[in-house]
């Protein structure tokens, strides 16, 4: 309900992450925005880096990132970008 009120008021920027509700928030957001003009809504999301393996070693890209991006787009009902992953 709050997201619909926000969108009706003209706010069109949504920030999310898989870690917010373990992906459940993305499902809820997807259900709301699939009924709207998706091109007018901007969504940002975040991915985490792989945990440090050894002390002093920098974080490195998570090898599961491409799949995580695809899953995120699926949950957000963003079919227009699924073919680009």
C-alpha beads as a LAMMPS data file, in Angstrom:
LAMMPS data file: protein, C-alpha beads

85 atoms
84 bonds

1 atom types
1 bond types

-500.0 500.0 xlo xhi
-500.0 500.0 ylo yhi
-500.0 500.0 zlo zhi

Masses

1 110.0

Atoms # bond

1 1 1 0.000 0.000 0.000
2 1 1 2.788 2.437 0.884
3 1 1 4.563 1.840 -2.428
4 1 1 1.345 2.518 -4.352
5 1 1 0.798 5.756 -2.409
6 1 1 4.374 6.793 -3.145
7 1 1 4.025 6.080 -6.882
8 1 1 0.648 7.852 -7.028
9 1 1 2.324 10.906 -5.468
10 1 1 4.862 10.960 -8.310
11 1 1 7.847 9.456 -6.513
12 1 1 9.348 7.088 -9.073
13 1 1 12.673 6.001 -7.547
14 1 1 12.913 2.738 -5.585
15 1 1 16.057 1.481 -3.870
16 1 1 16.196 -2.176 -2.851
17 1 1 18.570 -5.064 -2.214
18 1 1 18.265 -8.835 -2.056
19 1 1 19.210 -8.668 1.615
20 1 1 16.116 -6.563 2.395
21 1 1 13.699 -9.277 3.455
22 1 1 15.769 -11.985 1.752
23 1 1 14.314 -11.024 -1.647
24 1 1 10.698 -10.785 -0.461
25 1 1 10.674 -7.005 -0.850
26 1 1 11.637 -7.379 -4.518
27 1 1 8.686 -9.727 -5.036
28 1 1 6.340 -7.189 -3.408
29 1 1 7.800 -4.331 -5.471
30 1 1 7.469 -6.423 -8.635
31 1 1 3.795 -7.128 -7.956
32 1 1 3.070 -3.407 -7.634
33 1 1 5.110 -2.136 -10.581
34 1 1 3.934 -4.790 -13.051
35 1 1 0.564 -2.985 -13.014
36 1 1 2.186 0.343 -13.869
37 1 1 4.203 2.000 -16.613
38 1 1 7.560 0.365 -15.842
39 1 1 9.467 2.837 -18.023
40 1 1 8.570 5.654 -15.644
41 1 1 9.889 3.846 -12.531
42 1 1 13.593 3.748 -11.669
43 1 1 14.873 0.912 -9.492
44 1 1 18.327 0.445 -8.031
45 1 1 19.510 -2.655 -6.258
46 1 1 22.727 -3.832 -4.707
47 1 1 24.827 -6.993 -4.862
48 1 1 27.304 -8.055 -2.239
49 1 1 30.899 -9.009 -2.824
50 1 1 32.254 -12.370 -1.809
51 1 1 33.457 -12.492 1.794
52 1 1 37.160 -12.123 2.470
53 1 1 38.897 -15.481 2.391
54 1 1 42.097 -14.411 4.139
55 1 1 42.774 -11.509 6.443
56 1 1 44.127 -8.584 4.452
57 1 1 42.823 -9.915 1.115
58 1 1 40.394 -7.546 -0.616
59 1 1 36.865 -8.592 -1.437
60 1 1 36.462 -10.050 -4.892
61 1 1 33.496 -10.247 -7.273
62 1 1 30.981 -12.917 -6.426
63 1 1 31.001 -15.542 -9.220
64 1 1 27.233 -15.938 -8.778
65 1 1 26.509 -12.306 -9.735
66 1 1 25.045 -12.955 -13.217
67 1 1 22.513 -15.396 -11.778
68 1 1 21.730 -13.056 -8.905
69 1 1 21.008 -10.233 -11.354
70 1 1 18.718 -12.463 -13.423
71 1 1 16.856 -13.609 -10.290
72 1 1 16.453 -10.026 -9.161
73 1 1 15.004 -8.918 -12.508
74 1 1 12.618 -11.876 -12.449
75 1 1 11.362 -10.969 -8.958
76 1 1 10.905 -7.348 -10.044
77 1 1 8.959 -8.442 -13.172
78 1 1 11.466 -6.584 -15.344
79 1 1 11.253 -8.796 -18.426
80 1 1 12.626 -6.050 -20.677
81 1 1 16.090 -6.515 -19.218
82 1 1 16.135 -10.294 -18.670
83 1 1 17.367 -10.959 -22.203
84 1 1 20.417 -8.732 -21.597
85 1 1 21.773 -10.766 -18.662

Bonds

1 1 1 2
2 1 2 3
3 1 3 4
4 1 4 5
5 1 5 6
6 1 6 7
7 1 7 8
8 1 8 9
9 1 9 10
10 1 10 11
11 1 11 12
12 1 12 13
13 1 13 14
14 1 14 15
15 1 15 16
16 1 16 17
17 1 17 18
18 1 18 19
19 1 19 20
20 1 20 21
21 1 21 22
22 1 22 23
23 1 23 24
24 1 24 25
25 1 25 26
26 1 26 27
27 1 27 28
28 1 28 29
29 1 29 30
30 1 30 31
31 1 31 32
32 1 32 33
33 1 33 34
34 1 34 35
35 1 35 36
36 1 36 37
37 1 37 38
38 1 38 39
39 1 39 40
40 1 40 41
41 1 41 42
42 1 42 43
43 1 43 44
44 1 44 45
45 1 45 46
46 1 46 47
47 1 47 48
48 1 48 49
49 1 49 50
50 1 50 51
51 1 51 52
52 1 52 53
53 1 53 54
54 1 54 55
55 1 55 56
56 1 56 57
57 1 57 58
58 1 58 59
59 1 59 60
60 1 60 61
61 1 61 62
62 1 62 63
63 1 63 64
64 1 64 65
65 1 65 66
66 1 66 67
67 1 67 68
68 1 68 69
69 1 69 70
70 1 70 71
71 1 71 72
72 1 72 73
73 1 73 74
74 1 74 75
75 1 75 76
76 1 76 77
77 1 77 78
78 1 78 79
79 1 79 80
80 1 80 81
81 1 81 82
82 1 82 83
83 1 83 84
84 1 84 85
